[in-house]
Amino acid sequence: MSSTMTLVGRLTGTPELRFSPAGVAVAAFTIVTSRRVKDQASGEWSDADTTYWDCKAFKQLAENICASLDKGMEVVAVGRAVQESWEDRQSGAKRSKIAVRVDSIGPSLRSATARVEKTSGGGQGRQQYEQARQASSREGMDDPWASSGAAAERAQAGAWGGGSGGYSDEPPF
């Protein structure tokens, strides 16, 4: 059993949406947390205790994260620490790491505003992804360098990353 933890930090990259072989949406992203400290002698601020947290979210939450959050955004995430284990493909050695299974996440409103839209559930994020991808194609945004904004970039088929770890980039339909 693991304890609930709250992370306040920034996304280091755009969350990646993939689908498990069973069709379950999985969002993978990293949150960096640090503490600002002031050096009393010089009066300068610096980051201390910087930690990078590998995070995953599933199902509708995963789809909502990928439709709403982007690289650099300050977020507040609630989840639980889990130990992930696997066998290294090259050496065959057993490996493990502590990761965070996110139960809830949202933008921090400390230095930003947000407009919340309620989803009806049941794959609404998948529908939004498909609509954004179709809209970008209609608007001549097939060139990822010509797109404006990260949401349009995420709508490009190649921007979702490769299919590693049993996940693929394609929806299961």
C-alpha positions in Angstrom: 0.0 0.0 0.0 1.4 3.4 -0.9 0.6 6.8 0.5 -1.1 9.6 -1.4 1.3 12.4 -2.5 0.8 15.8 -3.9 3.3 17.3 -6.5 3.4 20.9 -7.4 5.8 21.4 -10.3 6.2 21.9 -14.1 5.7 19.5 -17.0 9.0 18.8 -18.6 7.4 17.9 -21.9 4.1 17.5 -23.6 2.2 14.5 -22.2 2.2 11.5 -24.5 -1.0 9.5 -25.1 -0.7 5.9 -26.0 -3.1 2.9 -25.9 -2.5 -0.4 -24.2 -3.1 -3.6 -26.2 -6.5 -3.8 -24.4 -7.4 -0.3 -25.6 -6.8 1.6 -22.3 -5.6 5.1 -22.7 -2.3 5.8 -21.0 -0.7 9.3 -20.5 3.0 9.4 -19.7 4.7 12.6 -18.6 7.3 14.0 -16.2 6.8 16.6 -13.5 9.9 18.5 -12.1 9.7 19.8 -8.6 12.2 22.1 -6.8 12.4 24.5 -4.0 13.6 28.1 -4.4 16.1 29.2 -1.8 17.8 32.5 -1.3 21.5 32.7 -0.6 21.8 35.1 2.3 25.3 36.1 1.5 24.8 36.9 -2.2 21.0 37.6 -2.2 20.6 35.4 -5.3 17.8 32.8 -5.7 18.5 29.2 -6.9 16.7 25.9 -7.2 17.3 23.2 -4.5 16.1 19.6 -4.1 15.2 19.3 -7.8 13.4 16.0 -8.5 12.0 14.6 -11.7 8.9 12.4 -11.3 7.9 10.0 -14.0 4.1 9.9 -14.0 1.3 7.9 -15.6 -2.4 8.3 -15.8 -5.0 6.0 -17.3 -8.4 6.0 -19.1 -10.4 9.2 -19.3 -7.9 11.1 -17.1 -5.1 10.3 -19.5 -7.1 11.6 -22.5 -8.0 14.8 -20.6 -4.4 15.4 -19.6 -3.2 15.2 -23.2 -6.0 17.4 -24.4 -5.5 20.1 -21.7 -1.9 20.2 -20.5 1.3 21.1 -22.2 5.1 21.4 -21.7 6.1 24.0 -19.1 2.7 24.3 -17.4 2.8 24.5 -13.6 0.5 21.7 -12.4 -0.8 20.3 -9.1 -1.0 16.4 -9.2 -2.3 14.0 -6.6 -1.3 10.3 -6.9 0.6 7.5 -5.3 4.1 6.2 -5.5 4.5 2.8 -7.2 7.5 0.7 -7.9 7.8 -0.3 -11.6 10.0 -3.3 -12.4 11.2 -4.6 -15.8 14.0 -6.6 -17.4 16.6 -4.6 -19.4 16.4 -5.6 -23.0 20.1 -5.3 -23.7 21.7 -6.8 -20.5 18.8 -8.8 -19.2 19.3 -7.3 -15.8 16.3 -6.6 -13.5 15.6 -2.9 -13.1 13.1 -0.9 -11.1 12.1 2.7 -10.4 9.7 4.6 -8.3 7.0 6.3 -10.4 3.7 8.2 -9.7 0.3 6.9 -10.7 -1.7 10.1 -11.0 -5.3 10.1 -9.7 -6.0 13.8 -10.3 -4.2 16.7 -11.9 -4.8 20.2 -13.0 -3.1 23.5 -13.8 -1.8 25.6 -11.0 -3.7 28.9 -10.9 -0.9 30.6 -9.0 0.4 32.3 -12.2 -2.2 31.3 -14.8 -5.9 31.2 -15.5 -7.9 28.2 -16.8 -11.3 27.6 -18.3 -12.8 24.3 -17.3 -15.0 22.3 -19.7 -16.8 19.3 -18.4 -16.5 16.2 -20.6 -19.2 13.6 -21.0 -16.8 10.8 -20.4 -16.4 7.6 -22.3 -13.7 8.7 -24.8 -14.4 12.3 -25.2 -10.7 13.1 -25.2 -10.2 10.6 -28.0 -12.9 12.4 -30.0 -11.2 15.8 -29.3 -7.9 14.4 -30.4 -9.4 13.1 -33.7 -11.2 16.4 -34.3 -8.0 18.4 -33.7 -6.1 16.2 -36.0 -8.7 16.5 -38.8 -9.0 20.2 -38.3 -5.2 20.6 -38.6 -5.2 18.6 -41.8 -8.0 20.8 -43.3 -6.2 24.0 -42.4 -3.0 22.9 -44.2 -1.1 22.2 -41.0 0.5 19.0 -42.2 3.8 20.7 -41.8 4.7 20.5 -38.0 7.0 23.5 -38.3 4.1 25.6 -39.6 1.7 24.8 -36.8 0.9 27.4 -34.1 0.7 26.1 -30.6 1.4 22.8 -29.0 -2.1 21.4 -29.3 -1.8 21.6 -33.1 1.6 19.9 -32.9 0.2 17.1 -30.7 -2.4 16.6 -33.4 0.3 15.7 -35.9 0.5 11.9 -36.1 4.3 11.7 -35.6 4.3 13.8 -32.5 3.0 11.1 -30.2 6.2 9.1 -30.1 7.1 5.5 -30.9 5.2 2.4 -29.7 7.5 1.0 -26.9 6.6 -0.9 -23.8 3.5 -2.6 -25.3 1.8 0.7 -26.2 1.0 1.9 -29.6 0.2 5.4 -30.9 -3.0 4.3 -32.6 -6.5 4.2 -31.0 -7.9 0.7 -30.8 -10.6 1.3 -33.4 
